[in-house]
Amino acid sequence: MMTVVERPQRTEARPRFSLGHASRLGLTLRMKLLIAAHVVIFIASQVVDEFVEWLALEIGLLPAQAAVLEVTIGLVLFLLWTACMLGWVRQGDTK
């Protein structure tokens, strides 16, 4: 005579597989905004030459003035990038 052995039902959820530590990979709204700001600043830094050239033609800047404007805008973008990076580092420290 055969006896039927009942298997116990699993009550626990299966572990979720992910790369890295799960609590560190969560994207908060602040982190999403920092990533979006990085993308916008990166794109702006790629087109700053064309923007300054267009602006110089529109308002009649001399080449020396256009060069100063280009360096100034580049410096502002660099400072914005640095601020975003500091925000990103601080976001990692607060968890």
Buried (B, 14 or more C-beta within 10 A) or exposed (E): EEEEEEEEEEEEEEEEEEEEEEEEEEEEEEBEEBEEBBEEBEEBBEEBEEEBEEBBEEEEBEEEEBEEBBEEBBEEBEEBBEEBEEBBEEEEEEE
